[in-house]
Amino acid sequence: MVVIRLAVPGDAAALAALAERTFLDTFAAENTPSDMAEYVARSYSPAHQARELADPALTTLVAVGPAEELMAYAQLRDGAAPASVTGPAPVELWRFYIDGAYHGQGLAQQLMAVLEAAGRRGAATLFLGVWERNGRAQAFYRKCGFVDVGAHIFMLGSDRQTDRLMARPLVGAGAA
């Protein structure tokens, strides 16, 4: 049985390992080793993950399997939305990754519990950036009700990449 729950400080090391592994699995084949190494070193150390878990501007959900292993995670991040995200009370779905060993088992759909978590943060709009070359992720997000609303630049090491911006309303969330 899979449990989706808020991450806790004790998850930092396992979350760092999962985050690094899923990022590398998703993007390493199409990017330079140096750009990947720079980004991973900056973003996924256990200390960095501990800081993120303590940051009130972030909400991290983890999917935990029967052996208490982390199988997937999603992170919401407060902050200014890009101009092309025009819905009210936006929050960003900053990260959403499933360990490759669990692809095809419906886990991504379960992790969309992030929609309710965003509503609890007061959001009425959820947006994300997804690499323009990641068609699989774009198709999943479209299936979940996201629509393309523009683009922005994502720096991977020294490489300027284009992310598609996608957004969707959170029905009944964030509104009085």
FENDA-V191851 format. One record per residue. N is the residue number from 1. RES is the residue in one small letter. PSI is psi in radians with two decimals (* if undefined). OMEGA is omega in degrees with one decimal (none if undefined). D_LAST is the distance of its C-alpha to the last C-alpha in Angstrom with 2 decimals. Layout:
n=<N;N>
res=<RES;RES>
psi=<PSI;PSI>
omega=<OMEGA;OMEGA>
d_last=<D_LAST;D_LAST>
This chain:
n=<1;2;3;4;5;6;7;8;9;10;11;12;13;14;15;16;17;18;19;20;21;22;23;24;25;26;27;28;29;30;31;32;33;34;35;36;37;38;39;40;41;42;43;44;45;46;47;48;49;50;51;52;53;54;55;56;57;58;59;60;61;62;63;64;65;66;67;68;69;70;71;72;73;74;75;76;77;78;79;80;81;82;83;84;85;86;87;88;89;90;91;92;93;94;95;96;97;98;99;100;101;102;103;104;105;106;107;108;109;110;111;112;113;114;115;116;117;118;119;120;121;122;123;124;125;126;127;128;129;130;131;132;133;134;135;136;137;138;139;140;141;142;143;144;145;146;147;148;149;150;151;152;153;154;155;156;157;158;159;160;161;162;163;164;165;166;167;168;169;170;171;172;173;174;175;176>
res=<m;v;v;i;r;l;a;v;p;g;d;a;a;a;l;a;a;l;a;e;r;t;f;l;d;t;f;a;a;e;n;t;p;s;d;m;a;e;y;v;a;r;s;y;s;p;a;h;q;a;r;e;l;a;d;p;a;l;t;t;l;v;a;v;g;p;a;e;e;l;m;a;y;a;q;l;r;d;g;a;a;p;a;s;v;t;g;p;a;p;v;e;l;w;r;f;y;i;d;g;a;y;h;g;q;g;l;a;q;q;l;m;a;v;l;e;a;a;g;r;r;g;a;a;t;l;f;l;g;v;w;e;r;n;g;r;a;q;a;f;y;r;k;c;g;f;v;d;v;g;a;h;i;f;m;l;g;s;d;r;q;t;d;r;l;m;a;r;p;l;v;g;a;g;a;a>
psi=<2.38;2.36;2.26;2.16;2.89;2.41;2.61;2.86;-0.61;-0.18;-0.12;-0.83;-0.80;-0.66;-0.73;-0.77;-0.78;-0.80;-0.81;-0.82;-0.82;-0.64;-0.82;-0.77;-0.63;-0.67;-0.25;-0.63;-0.42;0.24;2.84;2.58;-0.65;-0.73;-0.71;-0.81;-0.74;-0.81;-0.80;-0.77;-0.63;-0.47;-0.38;0.39;2.73;-0.68;-0.70;-0.75;-0.65;-0.73;-0.72;-0.71;-0.48;-0.15;2.08;-0.23;-0.08;2.52;2.20;2.14;2.49;2.58;2.14;2.26;-3.14;-0.52;0.35;0.33;2.51;2.18;-0.45;2.88;2.76;2.53;2.34;2.54;2.23;2.76;3.07;2.36;2.63;2.71;-0.51;-0.17;1.81;-0.08;2.80;2.67;1.11;2.60;2.61;2.31;1.63;-0.73;2.51;1.77;2.42;2.29;2.36;-0.52;-0.30;0.14;2.56;0.18;0.19;0.13;-0.66;-0.72;-0.70;-0.68;-0.20;0.12;-0.25;-0.42;-0.81;-0.68;-0.67;-0.73;-0.69;-0.42;-0.06;0.13;2.58;-0.20;2.36;2.29;2.84;2.83;2.32;2.31;2.34;-0.38;0.11;1.31;-0.61;-0.81;-0.73;-0.73;-0.73;-0.82;-0.68;-0.73;-0.50;0.17;0.08;2.54;2.65;2.24;0.06;-2.72;2.78;2.94;2.38;2.18;2.05;1.74;-2.09;0.08;2.08;1.98;2.74;2.18;2.45;2.37;2.31;2.57;2.77;2.61;2.67;1.78;2.14;-0.01;2.62;-0.04;2.60;*>
omega=<178.6;176.3;172.9;-177.6;172.8;175.0;179.4;-177.9;179.4;177.9;-169.1;-176.9;179.3;178.1;177.9;-179.9;178.6;-177.9;179.0;-177.9;-177.0;178.2;179.1;179.2;-176.0;-167.7;-172.6;-175.6;-175.5;-179.1;-178.1;177.0;-178.2;177.5;179.0;-178.4;179.6;-178.2;-178.7;-179.8;-177.8;-167.5;-166.4;175.3;175.8;179.1;178.8;179.1;176.7;177.1;179.1;179.9;179.4;-175.4;-179.5;177.5;-179.4;169.3;-179.8;173.7;175.1;172.0;-174.7;-179.0;-176.0;179.6;-179.2;177.3;174.5;-175.9;-175.7;174.9;175.3;178.1;172.0;-178.6;172.9;176.2;-179.1;176.7;173.6;-176.2;-178.1;174.7;-169.9;180.0;-179.5;172.9;-177.3;168.6;-175.5;165.8;-168.7;-179.6;179.4;-173.8;177.0;174.9;-177.0;179.2;-176.2;176.8;175.8;-178.1;179.5;-176.4;179.6;178.9;176.9;-178.1;174.8;166.5;176.3;176.9;178.3;178.2;177.7;177.1;177.9;176.1;-179.9;-179.0;171.4;178.7;175.6;178.1;-179.5;169.7;179.7;-176.3;-177.7;-179.5;-180.0;-177.8;-179.8;179.4;179.2;179.2;178.0;-178.4;175.6;178.6;179.9;174.1;177.4;174.7;179.1;-179.0;-179.9;-177.8;170.4;-178.5;174.4;179.2;173.6;-172.8;179.2;-175.9;174.8;-180.0;179.1;172.2;168.5;174.1;178.9;-178.8;175.0;174.9;173.3;-175.0;176.0;-177.4;171.9;-177.7;178.4;none>
d_last=<35.34;32.75;30.05;27.03;26.09;25.04;28.11;29.85;32.40;35.25;34.20;35.00;38.52;37.81;34.71;36.90;39.52;37.14;35.42;38.82;40.28;37.53;37.40;41.18;41.34;38.88;40.28;43.76;45.78;44.63;44.61;47.31;47.95;47.73;44.27;43.04;44.71;43.27;39.68;40.05;41.76;39.00;36.04;37.04;39.22;38.42;37.99;35.53;33.52;33.59;32.17;29.37;28.58;28.42;26.20;22.62;21.63;22.77;21.93;24.97;25.22;28.74;30.35;33.14;36.09;38.43;40.68;37.80;38.14;35.26;35.03;32.07;29.25;26.09;24.57;21.26;21.61;19.42;20.85;21.16;20.95;23.94;23.82;24.03;20.65;18.56;15.24;12.11;11.67;14.98;16.85;20.46;22.17;25.20;27.63;28.07;31.61;33.53;37.05;39.53;41.11;37.98;37.39;37.42;36.27;32.63;31.46;29.44;27.40;26.88;25.86;23.01;21.24;20.21;17.37;15.79;16.79;15.09;11.72;12.52;13.25;9.77;11.28;10.35;14.08;17.13;20.45;23.99;27.54;30.29;33.96;35.23;38.11;36.08;35.94;35.36;32.09;30.96;31.77;29.79;26.65;27.09;27.44;24.08;22.37;22.84;24.46;26.74;25.34;28.22;30.31;30.90;33.82;34.10;37.08;38.99;41.73;43.44;42.32;39.74;37.95;35.45;32.22;30.28;26.60;24.44;20.70;18.38;14.76;12.98;11.98;8.73;8.39;6.75;3.76;0.00>
